[in-house]
């Protein structure tokens, strides 16, 4: 019985050590947009639209082991979803997560998304391209709280 308990504890410990999760709570963000396909810098430096700084209350959980991205927004009335992460690119402390999101009003629309998370600087930039409007969007999160689990 003691051996079973010890083995169970060791297995649970190893599972939690191997989990690689980034949790981010955003309280302030801003959306910039520009018609056409552009880099993040081009959109930020010369946007066609600047929606201004918004107070938000939302959570992002990126599980790099399970390759899922979970979003939940209290400021949008409890809207949320979980999407698969198709690709994770690691450049030092910067993680670039590639996701395919879908339309809020028409789920048949698909939007390529890249989320840039720098765990050292504690920054997140959420970007997407709308192929229907031919428009690039960049959303820096100005105020956030980041917690890491199992990250090296």
C-alpha positions in Angstrom: 0.0 0.0 0.0 2.8 2.4 0.9 4.6 1.6 -2.4 1.4 2.3 -4.3 1.0 5.7 -2.6 4.7 6.5 -3.1 4.5 5.6 -6.8 1.3 7.7 -7.2 3.0 10.7 -5.6 6.1 10.4 -7.8 4.0 10.2 -10.9 1.9 13.2 -10.0 5.1 15.2 -9.1 6.7 14.3 -12.4 3.6 15.2 -14.3 3.3 18.6 -12.7 7.1 19.3 -13.2 6.7 18.5 -17.0 3.7 20.8 -17.4 4.6 24.0 -19.3 1.9 26.5 -18.8 1.9 30.3 -19.3 -1.1 32.1 -17.6 -1.7 35.7 -18.4 -4.4 38.0 -17.0 -4.8 41.2 -19.1 -6.2 44.4 -17.6 -5.4 46.9 -20.4 -5.0 46.4 -24.2 -5.2 48.3 -27.4 -6.0 47.2 -31.0 -4.3 48.6 -34.0 -5.3 47.7 -37.6 -4.0 48.3 -41.1 -5.4 47.2 -44.5 -3.2 44.7 -46.3 -0.7 42.2 -45.1 1.9 43.9 -42.8 4.4 43.2 -40.1 3.6 44.0 -36.5 5.9 47.0 -36.6 4.3 48.4 -39.8 0.8 48.1 -38.2 2.0 49.8 -34.9 3.9 52.5 -36.7 1.3 53.5 -39.3 -2.2 52.0 -38.4 -5.3 52.8 -40.3 -7.2 52.4 -37.1 -6.3 52.8 -33.4 -9.1 51.7 -31.1 -7.5 53.3 -28.1 -6.5 51.8 -24.8 -9.3 49.7 -23.3 -9.7 48.4 -19.8 -10.3 44.6 -20.0 -10.5 41.7 -17.7 -9.5 38.5 -19.4 -7.3 35.4 -19.0 -5.2 33.5 -21.4 -3.8 30.0 -20.5 -1.2 28.6 -22.9 -0.5 24.9 -22.2 2.6 24.2 -24.2 2.6 20.5 -23.4 -1.0 19.8 -24.4 -0.7 22.5 -27.1 -3.9 24.4 -26.2 -4.8 28.0 -25.9 -7.7 28.9 -23.5 -9.2 32.4 -23.4 -11.8 33.7 -21.0 -13.1 37.2 -20.8 -15.1 38.6 -17.8 -15.2 42.0 -19.5 -17.1 40.5 -22.5 -19.7 38.8 -20.3 -18.1 35.4 -19.8 -17.0 34.7 -23.4 -14.3 32.1 -23.8 -12.9 29.3 -25.9 -10.1 26.7 -26.1 -8.2 26.3 -29.4 -5.4 24.1 -30.4 -1.9 25.6 -30.8 -0.6 24.4 -34.1 3.0 25.5 -33.7 5.2 26.8 -30.9 8.4 28.7 -31.9 10.8 29.4 -29.1 13.4 32.1 -29.5 15.2 32.5 -26.2 12.5 33.8 -23.8 10.1 34.6 -26.6 7.4 32.1 -27.5 5.5 32.6 -30.7 2.3 30.6 -30.7 0.5 29.9 -34.0 -3.3 29.3 -33.7 -6.2 29.3 -36.1 -9.1 31.2 -34.6 -12.6 31.5 -35.9 -15.2 34.2 -36.3 -17.2 35.3 -33.3 -20.3 35.9 -35.4 -19.6 33.4 -38.2 -17.6 30.3 -37.0 -16.9 29.4 -40.7 -14.4 32.3 -40.9 -10.9 31.3 -40.0 -8.2 33.8 -38.9 -4.5 33.0 -38.6 -3.2 34.1 -35.2 0.3 34.6 -33.8 0.7 35.4 -30.1 4.1 36.7 -29.0 4.8 36.0 -25.3 8.1 37.1 -23.8 8.4 35.4 -20.4 11.4 37.5 -19.4 9.9 40.9 -20.2 6.4 39.7 -19.3 4.8 41.0 -22.5 2.2 39.7 -24.8 1.3 40.8 -28.3 -1.8 39.1 -29.9 -1.8 39.4 -33.8 -4.2 38.2 -36.4 -5.0 38.6 -40.1 -8.5 38.9 -41.4 -8.5 37.5 -45.0 -12.1 38.6 -45.6 -11.3 42.2 -44.9 -7.7 41.9 -46.0 -6.6 43.6 -42.8 -3.8 43.0 -40.3 -4.4 43.5 -36.5 -2.0 43.9 -33.7 -3.1 44.0 -30.0 -0.4 44.7 -27.4 -1.4 44.0 -23.8 -0.2 47.1 -21.9 -1.0 45.8 -18.4 -0.9 42.1 -17.5 0.1 39.6 -14.9 2.0 36.5 -16.0 2.6 33.3 -14.1 4.7 30.4 -15.3 4.4 26.7 -14.4 7.2 24.3 -15.4 9.0 26.8 -17.6 12.8 26.6 -17.9 
